[in-house]
Amino acid sequence: MGEKVIQYFEKSAQDYLKNSQSFFWSFFRKRELQTIDFLLSPNSKMSLLDLGSGAGFYSIFFKNKYRINVLGVDSSPAMVEQLKLNGIEYVLDSIENFVSSEKFDLVLAAGVMEFVDNPEKVFRNILASIAPNGRLVILVPRSGIGGRMYKIHHKLKKCPVQIRSAETYKRIASHLGFNFSKIFYPTPISCAICFTISNLNEFKTIHGE
């Protein structure tokens, strides 16, 4: 994740949660949240790793609704300060570098994969951080017109993004051992993809256990 991306989120961190409640943004966020909630299907016995958590929009929701253990990871100091203020455990790190010593039942990477240069590295880190039978959900911009609009919006703010197709993410994940589960398009500009690690023997083979 480049310096320009971090600078962009540093500037927007303080009002990030507030702005997400604006009429236009809240419509998209509500649809995306409903989809992610359905795909993750959490319960109180589960743990959640929120990669690229930002100010904690999803972390706060899932912690409050399900009373689950949540860890947020973000590379912006100003963003993790917002996590701290909202009582969310956090790690200041890039998701391209972060590997958890704890195994999480659920992993979420919402609105962050388009800012990384090496998505395969992120998927590898997730493999090392996810529990057997775990679920991963990524929320990414749709390719096509929606993705181009998203890219233009961020380009105007001098924040580079990389729009990749859902098939690209599915191919990378499948190559590393994830099982594709479901795909939804909650808004005209976003795509939610769910993957699982459902075979314990396959999981052990991947990790050399």
N, C-alpha and C positions, 0 to 999 in steps of 0.2 A: 504494500500500500504506500503510495508516494506521498511526498511532503505536501503537495498541493491539496490532496484529499484530506490529510490531517488538518491543515490550516482551514479548510472549508468547514469541517465539523467543529473545530475549536471556536470559530466565530459564531456558529449557530447553536452551540450547546445550551447556553443559558435559557433560551426561549424555545428550545426544541419541543419539549412536551406541551407547552402552551400553544405553540403554533400548530401542533398536530390536532388540536381541538377546533381549529378554524373550519368553517363550513365546508369548503372545497376539499381540504385535506382529510377531514374527519370522515367524509363519505367513503373515500378510498381506504382509509385505515380501518374503518369498521368492517368493510367487506373482506379485507385481507386478514384481519384478526379472526373473524368467524371461520374462515377457511383454515387458517393455521391451527386454531383450537380443535377443529374437527379432525385434521390430519394427525396432530400429535396425540389427541385423546388422552390427556393426562389424568392421573389420580393422585391422591395424597401420599401414596407410597413411592412415588417416582421422584427423580431428580432431573433438573433441566440445565443444560449448558446453553447459554444465549450468546452466540458468537456475533461480534459486531453489534453489541447490545445498544450502543448509543446511550441516550439518557435514561433508557430503561422502560420504554413504552410496553414492550412485551414482557420483560422481566417482572415488572410491577403487576401487570394483569394476572399472570400465571401464579405468582406468589400469593396474591390476595385471594384469587378465586379458588385455588386448589390447595393452598398451604403447603406447597412443595419446596424443596431445597433448590434454589436458583443461584447460579454463578454467571455473572455477566463479564464478558471480555471485550475490551475496546482499546484502540490505540490512541484515542484522544484523551489527554488528561482532564480537559474540561468536561467531557462526557462522563468519565468515570466519577468525577466529583458529583455529578447529578445522581449517579447510582448510589453513591455514599449517602447523600442527603435523603434518599428515599429508602434507606435501609437494605439495599441489595448488596450482597457480597460481590466483589469484583476483582478482576486482574487487569492491570494496565499492560497490554501487549497486543501485538499484531496477530491476527488469526492465521497468518502465514507462518508464524513462529510458535504459537501457543500449542502445547500438548499438556493435557491434564493427567496428573497421577491418579486422579479419581475417575472411575468409570460412571458415566451418566446414562440414564435410561433414555433420555430425550435430548436431542441436539437441534437447535434452531439457528439458522443463518439467514436472517431476513433483511433484505436491503443492504447487503454487504458484499456479496460475491462479485458484483459488477465493479467494485473498487479494487479488487486484487488482481495482481499480474499473473499469478500462478494458481489457478483453481485446483489443479491436481495436488499441489502441496497441501492446500487446505483440507481436501478430502482425506489425504493420508493422515493429517493431524487428527481429524475427526475419528478415523478408524482406531487410532490409539487412545481415544478419549471416550468412546461409546461402549456401552455394556452389550453383552450378548443379548439378542432379541430386542435391541434398541431401535429407536426410530429417529430418522433425520428428516427435517423439513427445511428446504431452502425456498426463499421468496426472491425472485429475480425479475428484472424487466423483460417484457415480452419482446421477441424479435419482431421486425416489421415496423409499421407506422408508430405503434405505441412506444417501442424501444427508441426509435429515432427522435420522437418528441422528448422522451426522457433524457436522451443524450444531449439534445440541443439545450434543454433547460439547464443542465449542469455545466455545459460548455460556456454558457453565458455567465455563470458564476465562477468560471475558471477552475472547475472541478472535473477532471477527466474520468470518464467511465468507459467500460468495455461491455458492449452488448453481445451476449452469446446466446445461441439458440438453446431451447430446452433439450434438444437432441444432443448437443455438445455436452451439457452437464450429465445427461443420462449415460452417455458413452464413457465419460471419465469415471463416473461413479461405478458403473458396471465393471469396468476394467479392473478396478481396485477391490471388488468384492461386494459392493452394495447391491441389494435387490431393488429394482424399481417397483414401486407400489402404486401410486396414484399421481395424477396431475390435474390441477384445476387452474382456471383463469378467473380469479375473483374480480378483476377490473380490466379495462381495456389496455392498461399499461403493465400489468403484473401477472406473473405466473408462479404458482406454488407447486413444488414437486416433493413427493414423499418417497423416502428410501428406507429399507429395513436391513437389519442384520438378523436373519431369522434362523440360520443354521449354525448351531454351536460348533460343530466340527469344522465348518468352513471358517468361522471366526478364529478358532484356535490355529488353523493352518496359516491364515493371514498373519497372525501375530507370533507364530512360532512357539505356541504354548503346548 
